[in-house]
Amino acid sequence: MTELAAAARVLGVDSPAHPLVSDVEYLSLVARGFPVKTLDRIADEVAPGDAKFKYRIVPKASYARSKMTRRLSAPQSVVVTRIASVWAEAVRIWKSEEEARSVLGRP
């Protein structure tokens, strides 16, 4: 499994109903901008108890504008992809979401 495929699964953009055929297709999704729900999804995965975590990824004003268009910008989507890739790799290595959170949350 490629790094982008793992990130796509974490973000929910690769599903049985709409499978991604290639990394190029995934990158075209990133260029168009992910739906806002992908930011909410990764924030809930990485920091379920922190309601403000998503504002560290996308500033609150930008998030509000994105909610109006229902899409993140391409640069915001790149950041979300990077976080999803790191998250997927951490869960793969530590074999549990709790352990991954513990390791990633350490100063």
N, C-alpha and C positions, 0 to 999 in steps of 0.2 A: 504494500500500500504506500502510495506516495504521500509526501507531507501535505500537499494540497488536497488530496482525497480525504485525509484524516480531518483536516480543517473543515472541509465541506460537510462531512458527517456531523461534526460538533455543532456547526452553525445551522444545520438542518436544510441546507440548500441542495444536498444530494439525498434523494429519497427514492424508494422503489417506484413511486408514481412519476417522478421526474429525475431519472438518473443522469449524472454527468458522464459524458462520453470520454472526455479528455481534460487534461490540465488547461489546454487552450480555452476550452469552453468555460471552465471555472474562472480563468483570468478575464474573459470577456464579461462575466457577471460582476467581477470586481470593478472593472472599468466603467460599467454602467451604474454601479452603486448598489450595494445590498439593500434589501428592505430593512427598515428600522428594527423589526423584530429580531434580526440577527444580533444586533447590539444587546438587546434585552436578554436574549438567550445566552450569550457568552458571559454577560455580567452575572446572570443567575447561576451559571455553572461554576465560574471561578470564585465568586464571592456572594453566596446566597444570602448571607445576613447583612450585607452592606448595600443599602439602597442607593448610595451615592457613588458606587464604584463605576457605573457607566459614565458618570460625569468626569471621571478622570481619564476616560478614553476619548469621549467627545464632550466638549464644554456644554454646559446647560443651555446657553442661547443657541448654539449650533444644533443641539438635540431638538430643541423646540422648532427650529426651522425645518429640520429633517422630518419631523413628525407631520408637518404640513404637506410636504411633498411625498411623504412615506418612503423616502429613499435616503440613504447615506451618500455622501459624496465619494468619489473614487479614492481620494487620500484617506478618508475615514474608513472605507472598506478595506484598504490595505492594512491599516492598523488592526482592525478587527480580525483579519485573516492571520496576521502575525501572532496575535494573542491566542487565537484558536489553535494554531499550529503548536505553540509552546504548551498549551493546555493538553492537547491530545498526546503529545510526546511525554509530558509529565505523568499523565494517567497511565500510559503504556509502560513506562519505566517503573513507577511505584505501585502499579496494580490496584490502586484505589483512589477515588476522588478525594477522600479525606487526607490521605498521605500527600497527595499532590498539592492540595491546598496548604497543608502544613509546611511543606518544603518551599513552595513559591511565596508564601507569606512571611517567611523569615527575613529579618533585616540583614 
